[in-house]
Amino acid sequence: MTPSSGYGLLLYAAIAIIALIVLIARYKINPFIVITLVAIGLGLMAGMPAGSVIGAYEGGVGKTLGHIALVVALGTMLGKMMAESGGAEQVARTLIDRFGERNAHWAMVCIAFVVGLPLFFEVGFVLLVPIAFTVARRVGVSVLMVGLPMVAGLSVVHALVPPHPAAMLAVQAYQASVGQTLMYAILIGVPTAIIAGPVFAKFIVPRIQLPDVNPLEQQFINREPRARLPSCSITLGTILLPVLLMLVGGWANLISTPGSGFNQFLQFIGNSVMALLIATVVSFWTLGLAQGFSRESILKFTNECLAPTASITLLVGAGGGLNRILIDSGVTTEIVGLAQDFQLSPLFMGWVFAALMRIATGSATVAMTTASGIVAPVALGLGYPHPELLVLATGAGSVIFSHVNDGGFWLVKEYFNMTVAQTFKTWTVLETLISVIAFGFTLILSELI
């Protein structure tokens, strides 16, 4: 088949995305099967050689699962230890005591903003979701009332705030000041997280009816009552250990001589998978053996918590396969080429290119990396005076309209037990709010400095 190009390729991509949504939401076909069939169909329609379509899809699935499967598994084990020991309940009690039951959603956006700084979204999500379930149960509200502020905090940090890895990629590309970017990001990020998190949750949650039983929630809520709970400091110390390790890994070149043995060691333990593995093993002591659990009990906890994550892992992997097809078929190249035909300011270019790449690939990190790589030479050539604002504009664009090709979409859907339509009404709208509000604040800031 002759490769497609131009508007025809963009039309095929649009049809594929619409077909995904209709088949999953309207006809209730298994999402994993639908994503696989649509991805393969798009590759064939786009003119990719038939022999390479399956290989591209498998490559995308494998690359995605190589990281996400490990993160989800380790994060779920750590969350299970936190739940079974009563640590999640202790943290929930402390947050409720400090903020009050009526302000639990504010507590979640705050803790997500802090915990999410060095973590990719998926890592922060699986670390904090047990606390969200526990807080929601204790306060007696829908898990979305605390869960949406949580994901808003994580997403804002992911898009805007250094030293988050995604934001740092854009900082480097635009040759921006880390300190100034951090200051502007907090100035813009805090009100953005408030509006897209607690404020939006207050509006949308009463309109979303969740099933009475959430199988994943049961993994973290249903446990034997315990007379003695681990302290809040021990629990938070355990959950923040991977955060600390990742920060150390990110700052390895500042702490030690690049290329030295110590430098390599810091980067090794700062890898997200290694940091989570270390924290999970530590939790076997701090939240397990030290709390009176036997080795047999710990083995039972870690085994039984993995089964419910199988469908999530497959869906995230399938989204990765679709991403690879979109890239290999040339869809993303056509989107970039189309966008470059319009004469745009560097600030608007950063937001638009990142938004288009986000919609096409589903990855905020890929969107930021690609968009900053395109816009940076243009901005430098024009002598744009505020590269820090370019970082924020690009980051804002990178989280817009999360949909079925984004692993985060399926994580939120499955953990909160929503339908696809409900996930669009909550998570997708929340992400779009973050994008538009943060970009709006960035434009205002550009007029003030």
Rosetta blueprint (number, residue, H / E / L):
1 M L
2 T L
3 P L
4 S L
5 S L
6 G H
7 Y H
8 G H
9 L H
10 L H
11 L H
12 Y H
13 A H
14 A H
15 I H
16 A H
17 I H
18 I H
19 A H
20 L H
21 I H
22 V H
23 L H
24 I H
25 A H
26 R H
27 Y L
28 K L
29 I L
30 N L
31 P H
32 F H
33 I H
34 V H
35 I H
36 T H
37 L H
38 V H
39 A H
40 I H
41 G H
42 L H
43 G H
44 L H
45 M H
46 A L
47 G L
48 M L
49 P L
50 A H
51 G H
52 S H
53 V H
54 I H
55 G H
56 A H
57 Y H
58 E H
59 G H
60 G H
61 V H
62 G H
63 K H
64 T H
65 L H
66 G H
67 H H
68 I H
69 A H
70 L H
71 V H
72 V H
73 A H
74 L H
75 G H
76 T H
77 M H
78 L H
79 G H
80 K H
81 M H
82 M H
83 A H
84 E H
85 S L
86 G L
87 G H
88 A H
89 E H
90 Q H
91 V H
92 A H
93 R H
94 T H
95 L H
96 I H
97 D H
98 R H
99 F H
100 G L
101 E H
102 R H
103 N H
104 A H
105 H H
106 W H
107 A H
108 M H
109 V H
110 C H
111 I H
112 A H
113 F H
114 V H
115 V H
116 G L
117 L L
118 P L
119 L L
120 F L
121 F H
122 E H
123 V H
124 G H
125 F H
126 V H
127 L H
128 L H
129 V H
130 P H
131 I H
132 A H
133 F H
134 T H
135 V H
136 A H
137 R H
138 R H
139 V H
140 G L
141 V L
142 S L
143 V H
144 L H
145 M H
146 V H
147 G H
148 L H
149 P H
150 M H
151 V H
152 A H
153 G H
154 L H
155 S H
156 V H
157 V H
158 H H
159 A H
160 L H
161 V L
162 P L
163 P L
164 H L
165 P H
166 A H
167 A H
168 M H
169 L H
170 A H
171 V H
172 Q H
173 A H
174 Y H
175 Q L
176 A L
177 S L
178 V H
179 G H
180 Q H
181 T H
182 L H
183 M H
184 Y H
185 A H
186 I H
187 L H
188 I H
189 G H
190 V H
191 P H
192 T H
193 A H
194 I H
195 I H
196 A H
197 G H
198 P H
199 V H
200 F H
201 A H
202 K H
203 F H
204 I H
205 V H
206 P H
207 R H
208 I L
209 Q L
210 L L
211 P L
212 D L
213 V L
214 N L
215 P H
216 L H
217 E H
218 Q H
219 Q H
220 F H
221 I H
222 N L
223 R L
224 E L
225 P L
226 R L
227 A L
228 R L
229 L L
230 P L
231 S L
232 C H
233 S H
234 I H
235 T H
236 L H
237 G H
238 T H
239 I H
240 L H
241 L H
242 P H
243 V H
244 L H
245 L H
246 M H
247 L H
248 V H
249 G H
250 G H
251 W L
252 A H
253 N H
254 L H
255 I H
256 S L
257 T L
258 P L
259 G L
260 S L
261 G H
262 F H
263 N H
264 Q H
265 F H
266 L H
267 Q H
268 F H
269 I H
270 G H
271 N L
272 S H
273 V H
274 M H
275 A H
276 L H
277 L H
278 I H
279 A H
280 T H
281 V H
282 V H
283 S H
284 F H
285 W H
286 T H
287 L L
288 G L
289 L H
290 A H
291 Q H
292 G L
293 F L
294 S L
295 R H
296 E H
297 S H
298 I H
299 L H
300 K H
301 F H
302 T H
303 N H
304 E H
305 C L
306 L L
307 A H
308 P H
309 T H
310 A H
311 S H
312 I H
313 T H
314 L H
315 L H
316 V H
317 G H
318 A H
319 G H
320 G H
321 G H
322 L H
323 N H
324 R H
325 I H
326 L H
327 I H
328 D H
329 S L
330 G L
331 V H
332 T H
333 T H
334 E H
335 I H
336 V H
337 G H
338 L H
339 A H
340 Q H
341 D L
342 F L
343 Q L
344 L L
345 S L
346 P H
347 L H
348 F H
349 M H
350 G H
351 W H
352 V H
353 F H
354 A H
355 A H
356 L H
357 M H
358 R H
359 I H
360 A H
361 T H
362 G L
363 S L
364 A H
365 T H
366 V H
367 A H
368 M H
369 T H
370 T H
371 A H
372 S H
373 G H
374 I H
375 V H
376 A H
377 P H
378 V H
379 A H
380 L H
381 G H
382 L H
383 G L
384 Y L
385 P L
386 H L
387 P H
388 E H
389 L H
390 L H
391 V H
392 L H
393 A H
394 T H
395 G H
396 A H
397 G H
398 S L
399 V L
400 I L
401 F L
402 S L
403 H L
404 V L
405 N L
406 D L
407 G H
408 G H
409 F H
410 W H
411 L H
412 V H
413 K H
414 E H
415 Y H
416 F L
417 N L
418 M L
419 T L
420 V H
421 A H
422 Q H
423 T H
424 F H
425 K H
426 T H
427 W H
428 T H
429 V H
430 L H
431 E H
432 T H
433 L H
434 I H
435 S H
436 V H
437 I H
438 A H
439 F H
440 G H
441 F H
442 T H
443 L H
444 I H
445 L H
446 S H
447 E H
448 L H
449 I L
